[in-house]
Amino acid sequence: MALQPFHEKTAVTGLGWTEFSRGSGTTGAVLVARASLMAIEDAGLKVEDIDGMVGLFYRDANATIAPRALAHMIGLPGLKLDYFNDGGGGWCAAAVTSAATMIHSGICKNVLVYVGRNRYSEGRAHRAADAYEARGPSQFGAPYGSNHAAVGFGSIAVANMPRYGLTSLDFAHLAVSQRNNAMVNKKAMMRKPITIEDHQNSRLIIWPYRLLDCCQETDGAVALVVSSAEQARDLKHNPVYVMSGAAGGPDEVPATAATLFEGAGVTQKDVDIVESYDDFTFQCLKQVTDFGFAPMGQAGDWVREGHITIDGDVPVNTHGGLLSEAHIIGLNHVIEAVQQLRTEGVVDDLCEGPHTYDRAKCRQVRDPNIAFVCGVQGGSAVLLRKG
């Protein structure tokens, strides 16, 4: 397979985020606007330079804002193309690919990609009321008590743990590793250290998931700007190129992986950082295995040997992930990947001052070149390269 047509023709040029919390005290629209303006400024662009938008949400579009409404809110006179997708965490990497193709097609020059969540501030009762509607595929499970994410994803874990060589103790090692990364992440919500024993003693939610296997719910927003590679070289930061992207369903990960790596002209061994969607611990490790980073049937040994740590062979979720940083529908994984690949001496919030690689203060991976990001169940994936 040849390189994808947009291979390294575009780059992420700007990043933005709000404070992550369980009570923003404002609206989802305001959160998205704040993150978006930060991303545009970070790129060294003006609001009027944005001519395309990609918005991402899940279930509740009212917890965020549609692209054209956002354009009006931040003072943008118009857009050449916009896209508002409800694919949620499965589509977080595809949002970046969509922006890259919009630019490569020649329609747009600078595309803003964003996601916002604000369901705590906008009312837990409202959040609960529509979260469990028995419609679509959920109509077949809801009558039997499958009415929250831990139930649905828990059954997948139970059915597949023997095949992947994983136990609850392996989940604990992942959770502790990610919390260690979050402890030096200024924007992470969960920064208190945890131990293997803390994980194993945390209350059972539904087998095999304990409390510390489960991601958070978060109010907040993140945004990024994708520009042409030519323009990116003249902007503020080292460009981070979009190498390739792919999307598919949970049963299509082998095809998605082949499309992704062949389209970038690299293999799994070339990847330095993995940001894997971690709504639950098992899902994160399943994706890491399915995309070929961990050996099938030996993922537990692979985790306990330390391969996923910040100084391991394949650092996983260097920001703490959805488990410890925040649940911003996976687009915060892309933010982290770009931060890691910029490597500009003092990079955003990766450490205090120049990079020392002292893991009590600095989470910068040593000399990263390529990062991998995937959505829940491998629903989409993207490869990024340092410029």
N, C-alpha and C positions, 0 to 999 in steps of 0.2 A: 504494500500500500504506500502511495506517495504521501509526502507531507501534506497536511491540511492547507487549503489555499490561503488561509489567514495566518499561517504559522509565523509568529514573531513580526507580524505586520502592525500589531497594536500593542499597547502597554498600559498598565495601571499607573496613573500619574499622580493621583491625589487620594487621601484617606481622611475620613472623618467619623467621629463617634460622639455620643452623649455619655453622661454618667449612666451606669447601669444600676437599677434599683428595684425595689418592690413597692414603689410609690413615687412616681415622678412628680406628681402635683401639677401636671399640665396635660396637654392633649397629645395624641399620637402625631398629629400634623406638626405641632411645634417641635417635637423631638426630631422628626425627619428633617424639618427645615434646618434645625441647628446642625445636625450631622452633615447635611448636604452642603451648607455654606462653608463648614470647616473643610470638607473634602475639596471644594472648588478653590478655596484659598490655599490649601496645602499644595495643590497642583500648580499654583502660580497663575491661575486663570481668573477671569472675571465671570460673573453670572451670565452675562450675555454671550460668552463663548460656548456655553452648553446648548447643543441643538438636538439632543436625544436623551431619553430617559427610559430606564428599565426599573419598574417597581416590583417588589416581591411581597407576598403576604400568604397567610394560611388561615382559612376559615372565615376570619372576620376582617373584611376590607375597611370597616369603620375604625379599627384600631390603628390605622395608618392613614395614608392619603394617596389619591390617584395622581399619576404623573402630571396631567394638565392642571389640576388644582394646585399641585406643588409648584409648577412653573409660575402660575399666577401669584402664589404666596411669596415667592422669593424675587419677584420682579422680572421674570423672564418673559419677553414678548411673545414667544412662540416656539414650537418644536417641529422638527422635520419628521420625527418618528418617535413614538413612545409605545411601551409595552407594559401591561400590568398583569402579572401572572400569579395565580393562587396555588402554585405548586409547592409552596412551603419549603421545608428542609430538603426535600428531594431535589429541588430545583435551584439551590443556592449557587452551585458551581455553574449551572447552565445560564444563570443570569449574567455572569461574566462573559461566557461564550456568546450570548446574544448581543451584548454590547460590542464585542469584537467584530462580529459579522456585520453589524449595522455600520461600523466604521469602514471595514474592508469593502463593503458594497459601494461605498462612495456617497451614501445618503447623509451620514453624519460625520462630524469631525471630533466632537467630544461628547461622550455619553455618560450621564450620571446614573449609577446603579445604587439602589437604596432599599432598606427594609426598616420598619419600625414596629414595635410592640408596646402596648400600653394598657393591657387588660386589667392589671391590678388597680391602677389609678381610675380606670373607667368602670370598675365595679365587678367584684367576684361573682355576684348573682347573675349579672348579664353574661359573664364568661361561662359560668356553669350551664346556664339555660340553653345555650346553642351548641355547646361542645359535644353533647351526647345525642344529638338528633339522629334518629334511626332512618337514615336515608343513604342512598348509594350502597356501597359494600357494607357499611355499618349496620344496615337493616338485618343482616343475617347473623350478626353477633350480639347486638344490643339486647334482644329479647332474652338472651341466655346469660346476661351479666357482663358481657365484654363491652364495657362502657367507658374505659379510660385506657390511655396509652400503655401503661405497665402490663395490663392484661393481654393486649394484642401482641406487644413485642415480647412479653414474657413467654408466651407459648412458642414463639419462634425460637427463643433461647433454649427452652427445655428440649425441643425437638432436635436441636442441632449441636448442643454442647458436646456430646460424645464424638461426633464427627470432627469437630474442630479441636478436640483435646483440651477443653476448657472446664474449669470448676469455679465455684464461688470465690475460692482463694485467689485464683488468677484475676478475677474481676477486682478483687481488693488491691492487687499490685498495680493495676491500671489506675484505679481511683486515687491511690496514694501518689503515684508518679505525676498525675495531672495536678493534684493539689500542690505538690512541691513546686511545679512550674507556676501555678497561680500565686503562690506566696510572694513572689517578687514582681507581680503584675499589678501595677497601680490601679487599673480599672477593673480588676477581678472582684466579684462579689464575695467569693468564699476564699479567704486567705489564711484561715486558722489551720495549722498543721493537723493532719490525721495520720493514724497508724493502721497497720493491717488489722490489729485488734479492734480499733474503732469501727472499721468497716464491718467486720464479722459480728460485732455486737450491736450494730445499728438495727433498728426494728425492721422486721420483714414487711414488705409492701404486698407482694404476691410472688410466689416462688418462680424463679430463683432470685428475684430482685429485692435487695434490702434498700433502705433509704439512701445510702451512699452509692448505690448503683444508678440512681435516677438523676436526670438533669434538673435544672432549676426552671422556674418561670421568671421572666424578667421584663421590666419596663425599660425601654431604651431604643436607640436607633443607631445604625451604622450606614455609611455611604462611601462610595469610591468613584473615581473618575477614570474612564478608559479613553485614551487618545490614540491617534496614529503614532506608529513608532518613530516616524520622521519628526513629528512635532514633539514627542516625548523627550527626545535627546536635547531639546533646547529649553526644557522646563526645569523646575527647581530641584527635583530629586533624581537619583539614579533610576532609570526606567526599569520596570519589571515586566518583561514581555509575556504575552499570552501565547504559549506554544501550541496548545491543542485543547479541544474540549469534546465531550461526548455525554450522551444521556440515554437512559433506558430504564426498564423496570427491575425489580429485585431478582428476577430470573434471567436477566439479560446482562449481568455483570461481566461474564467472560467476553461477550461481544463489545461491551462498553470499554473494557480494559484494552482489548486489541485495537479498537478505533483510537483510543486515547494515546497509547504509547507508540503505535505505528505512525499515527498522524503527527507526532512530535519528533520522531526519529530517535527515540531513546528507549531504554528499558527500565525496569524497576530498580536495577542496581545503580542507575544514574541519579536517583531521587535522594535528596538529602534531608528533607523534612516532609512529614505526613500530617496533615490536618484532617482527621477523619470524624465525621458526624457522630457525636456521642450522646444521643438522647438517652441511651442506656449503655452500660459497660459492654455487654455482649455485642450489641450492634456495632460499636466501634471496632472491636476485635474481629468480628466477622468480616467487616469491610476491608480491614487491613489484610486479612487472609485472602479474601476473594480477589483483591486486586494484585495479589502476588508478592506482598512484602514479607509475610510470615508463612512458614511451611504448613500446608494443610495437615491437620491432625496433631500438630506440635505447637500450636499457638500458645498454650499454657507455659510450656518450657521456655519458649521464646520470650514471653513477657517476663518471667521470673529471672531469666538470665540478664535482664537489664537492657535489652536491645531498644526498648521504647523510650528510655530516659533521655534527658536533654543532651547527654554526651554519649548516647548509645549509637548503634549502627543506623537506626531509623527513628529519630525523635518523633514522638507522637503527641500532638496537641500541646504545643510548647507554651500556649497561653493559659492552659487549664481547661479549655474546651467548654462545652455546654454544662459539664458537671461542676466546674469551679469558677470559670470566668463569668459567663452569662449565656442565656439562651436567646440569641438574636437570629433565630432560624438559620444558623449556619453561615451567614454572610460574615460574621465576625471571625470565622476560620480563614476566610480570604484576606481580611484585614491583617490578621496575624502573619499569614504567609508572606504578604507583601512587605510588612515591617521587617521580617527576618531577612528577606532578600535585598533590601535596600543597603544594608551594611555600610552606613555612612558615618561611622565613628560614634556619634550619639544618635541613636535611632529611636525616635519617639519615646516610648516608655519601656523599652526592653531592659534598661538598667539605669543606675545612678551614675551619670558621667560616662567617660569612654569605656568601651567594653573590656572588662577584666576577666570574664568567664568564671568569676567567683560566683558559685551558684547560690550563695546567700544574698547576692545583689544583682546578678546579671543572668538573663535567660537567652541571650543571643547564642545561637548555634554557631559553632566554629566553621567559617568558610563555606556557607551554604551556596549552592548554585541553582538547584532545581527544587521546587516545592510542588507537592500533590495535595489537592483538596477534593473531597467528595461529599455529596449529600447523603441523607439517610437512605440506607439500604442500597447504596451505590446508584441512586437515582440519577445523579449527574456527577461529572468529575472534570477537573481542569488541571493542566500543568502550567506552571509559571517558571520563568527563568530570570535570574539576575542579569541586568544589563551592564 
